[in-house]
Amino acid sequence: MTLSLRSLLLSAFALTGAGLFAADAAKPAELRLDYATYSPSSLVLKKFGWLEEDLKADDVAVRWLFSAGSNKANELVSSNSSDFGSTAGSAALIARTNGVPLRTIYVSSRPEWAQILVKGDSPLKTVADLKGKKIAATRGTDPFTLTLRGLRDAGLTQKDVELVPLQHSDGYLAWQRGNVDAWAALDPFLATALLKDGARPLFANVEYNSFSVLNVREAFLAEYPSYVHRVIRAYEKARLWILAHPDEAAAILAEAAKIDVAIARNQLTQRTGLDPADGVGIPGAKLRAALEGVIPILVDEKIAKAGSAPAKALAELIDAAPATTALGAK
């Protein structure tokens, strides 16, 4: 090898190495993520500041943004206001199908957080009785897709009922006031209605609840993968902490949601599965199977935009690699 050729190769190697080092050293000015009362892990993280502590040495700030529902979390990610969003799996699939560039990278819990509720003295006895009735529901969320699937099981579609599009808290108020006949409820409002308002579940099916997941903007994942891993590890730390400290976790949820501790405890212990055996942690086959059941609803009820491909979106949505790297294969 001539001296000049060797010099050129060494120079090229030096430049390539410098580029790789720069890519590895890249860091965001701040890390933006949401917190929500339907995501207890996010509340624990925000309460204890574990991410802030972890990122302090890197001089990376943490900004917390409140999500009132999966639809709002997706809006934050879609508008580039947040890097991470806490949603139901079905909501993430709807968003991805409709063009929001996000990936599902972690499963926070296996909840039964959505049910169709009626008043205790309601004459409605089955989902079929909802024909021609008003149902409060937050579009783009698990209670919404659960309602559509329940109607489908009863031989009905959304055309057979009047779906009143209200955010979860507003739907609760409308149901309390008798402005709607039924309500597609989400925890912690669900737990509150059951324990304080004498609500009666008209329809519940844990298999129609599509997991609580953490999503990330694709651009952030591509640019800052090591920071995505750190967020996943923080969520896993929160999951383990909740399992070890159920009473303290209930108190944190109660404080954030402004509900009684007994109601928060009901949500956490009765309808929030945190066991990896249930598909929590690295997203995998159980999440995929749950979302495959949502696809016919997106197509038949025209939830997906015309020309979109929900099956293709599902194939692109679930990304197990970040959690596998962050947590190790189980």
N, C-alpha and C positions, 0 to 999 in steps of 0.2 A: 504494500500500500504506500503510495507516495505521501510525502509530508503534507502537501496541499490538500489531498483527499482526506487524510486523517484529521487535519485541522477543521475541514468543513464538517466532517461527521461529529467531531467533538463539539463544535459550535452548535450544530443542530440538536445534539443531545442536551446541551446546556439550556437551549431555548425551550425544548420540549419539557425538560424537567422543571424549569421555572414556571411554564404554563400549568403543568400538573399541580405544582405546589400552590400556585395562585388559586386554582380551582378548589383545592382542598381547604385553603384558608378562607374562602369566600364566606361571608356571614351577612345576615340581614341586619339592617339598622334596628329593626324591632321585629318581634314575633307577635302576630295578632291571632287571637283565638277567642272562641265564644264560650260562654257559660250559660247554663239553662237549668231550670228546676226539674226538667225531665231527664237531666244527665247528672246524677249525684257525683260522679267522679270529677266532673268539671268544677263543681262547687267545692269539693275537698281541695283540689289543686289551687283554686283561687284563694281559699281560706288560709292555707298554710304557706303559700308563696314558694313552693318547691321549684317551680320553673324559674322564677326570678332569682332564686339562690343559685341554681345550676348555671344560669346564663350570665350572672353578674361578672365573672372573671373575663367573659368575652365582650363585655360592655354592650350586650344586646338587651334592649328593653322589652318588656312584655306588656301588651295592651289587651285588656279583657273587654269583650263586647257582649251585651246581653242578647240572647235569642229567645223570643217568646214562643217559638215553634220551629219545627223543621223547615217550614217554608221560609221563615225569616233567616235561619242559618244559611240556607241556600242562597238567599238574596245577598247576604253579606259576602259570601264567597264569589258569587257571580259578578258582583260589582267591584271586586278586588278591594273590598273594605276589610276582609278577614282572610287569613291564610288557612285556617282550620275551621271546620264546622261540625257541630254535633247534631246528628239527625237520625231519624229512622232509616233503615235500609231502603225501604220503599221510596222514601223521599229523595234519597241520593240517586236511586235509579231513575226516578222521574226527571230529576234535574239533569243527569247525564244524557238521558234520552232526548231532552229538549235543548241540548247544546251547552250546558254548563261544564267547563273543563275541570272536573274534580275526580279524585280517586278515593275509594274507601280503603283505608289502611289499617284499621283496628276496630275490633268489636268490644264495646264497653260493657254491655250486659245483654242478657236474654230476657227482656221484660214482657209482661202481659199488661202493658200500660194503656191499652185502648179497648174500650167496650162501648156498645150502644146502650145508653141509660134512658129510663123513663121514670116518671114519678111513681112512688110506691102505690098510689091509688089509681094509676093509669089503667084504662080499659084495654090497652094494647097488650097482647099476650105473646105474639110471635112477630117475626120480621115481616111476614106476609101482611100483617095488620097495618104496616106502615104505608101501604099504598094510598096515595093521595094526601099523605101527612107531611108536616114540616120537620126537617131534621137539621139541626145546627151542626156544621162540620167545617173544619179548617182544611181547605184544599191543599193538596200536596203533602199530606202528613199521614201517619199510620192510621189514626182514627178514620180518615177519609177513605183510604183504600180498604180498610176493614169493613166499613159501611158498604162500599160498592160490592165487595165480595160476599158479604152477608145477604145483600139484596139479590145478587146473582144466584146464590144457593136457594133462595125462596122463589126464583123464577121472575124476579123483577129487575129493572134497571133504574138508573137515576132519573129517567124520564117518567117513571111511575111515582116519584116522590118530589117534594120541593126541598132541594138542598139549599140551606141558608148559609152562605159563606161568611163565617165569623171566626176570628181568632179564638183560641181556646178559652181564654178568660171571658171574652164576650159571649161565647156560646154557653158557658156556664151560667152567666147572668140571664141570658134569654131563656134558658131552660128553667131556672129558678122562678122567673116571672111568669112562666106559662106561655111565652111567646112562640114556643116551638113545642112539638109533640114529643120529640126525642132529641137526644144529643149524643154525638160521637165524641166521647170524653177521653181525655188524656190525663195521666197523673202529673202533678199531685191533685188536680181538680177532681179527677175520678175518685181518689181515696176520700177527699173531702165530701163529695156528694154521697158516697156510700155510707160514711160514718156519721155525718152531720145532717144530711138532708133526707135520709131514708130512701135514697135512690134504689131502683131495682134494675139489674142488668137484663136487658131484652135480648142482647146477643153478645156472646163472648167466645172467642176461639184463639187460644194462645198461638196456634199455628199461623194465624193471620196477622200476628204481630211480628214485624220484620227486623228485629234486633235494634239495639242502640249502637250506632256506629260513629266513628270519627273519620271525617273526610279532609282532604288537603287539596289545595289548588295544584294542578299539574305543574304549572310553571315554578311554584315554590319547591315542589318535590324534586324537580329536575335541577334546580339551582343550589338547593341547600339540603341535600339528603341527610347529612349528619344531624342537622337540627330537627328534621322529621323524626329520626330515630330517638332523639332526646325527648321529644314530646310524647312519643309512644311509651317510652320507659316511664315517664312521669305518670301517664294514665294507668299503666300497670301498677305502679306504686300506689296510686290512689285506690285501685280496685282491691289490692291486698289489704290496705289500711281499713277500708270499709268492712271487709270480712272480719278483721280482727277487732274492730271498734264499732259495732253496730249501733250502740246507743249514742255515741258521740257523732256518728255519721247522721243519724236521725235528727239530732239537735242542729247540725249544720244545715240540713235540708229544711227543717222547720223554720230556722232563722231566715234563710234565703227566700223561701216561698211564703213566709208569714202565715204559717199554719201551725196547728197544735202538734206537739211532738208525737202524740199517739197516731195522728194521721200520717206523719212522715214515716213513722216506724211501720205502719201498715203498707205503705208504698214499697219500702225497702225490703221488708221481710216476706210479704205475700206475693209481690209481683215483679221483683227485680232479681233475676238469676245472675249470679256472678261466677259460676263454675265453668272452667275451661271445657269440661265434659259436655257442656251445653252449647259449645261453639264460641265462647267468649275468648278474646285475645286475638290470635292470628286469624284473619278472615279466611274462611275455607268453605267446605262443601255444604255445611248447614246453612250458612248465610246465602250461598248461591241457590240452594234448593228453595229457600223461603222467597227469594226474589223471582225465581222462575215462575212461582205461582201468581205473582203480581202482573206479569207480562200480558196475559189475556185481558185483564181489566184495562190496562193502559191502551190496548188496541181497540177492544170492543166499545169502551166508554169514551174513546177519543180523547183520553188524557194526554197522550203523546201527540206532538205536532205532526201534521200531515207530512208524509215522506220520511219520517224518522224511523229508526230501526231499534226497538227496545232490546231485542236479543243481542244485537251487536253492541249496544250500550252496556249491557250487563257484562259481556266479555271484556270490555275495556274498563269497567268500573272497579272491580275487585282486584286489588293489588296486594298480595300477601308478602311480597319481597321486603318492604320496609320493616314490618313487624317481625318477620323471620330473622332479619339481620339484627334488629334491636333486642329481641327477646330470646332468640335461639329457637331452632325447630323443636317442637314438643314431641 
